[in-house]
Amino acid sequence: MDKYTYYVTMETGQIHREPFDDQVKYYEVLATQEEIHEIERLFEELHTTEYSPDAFKSPLNEKSTQEHRDKQQLILDNIIVAIYELGTEVTKEEIRTMNGMNQRV
């Protein structure tokens, strides 16, 4: 499988073949199309949990709300780990120096 350079942005969850906006932080990865599809699937899952009505069904139920936040954090962690594993050395160094990420990767 051929690996190509992709640029992933956490702000929007988009993946591009070329960076096109100087105002956006991109993480450069080398990946197959299947690996990119997996990251896209994780972003879709995150998007679904962000706008899921589950968080609003019982907003005063702290246990339910915390479970929802934990699920979102797990998805975010999986995205960061995938970007780290596929990332260039520059990307890996940026992730290693992120606040708190050195415990996760």
Protein Blocks (a to p, Z undefined) as FASTA:
>chain_A
ZZddddddfklopacfbdcbfkbccddddddfklmmmmmmmmmmmmmmmmpcklmmmmml
mklmmmmmmmmmmmmmmmmmmmmmmpcfklmmmmmmpghklmmZZ
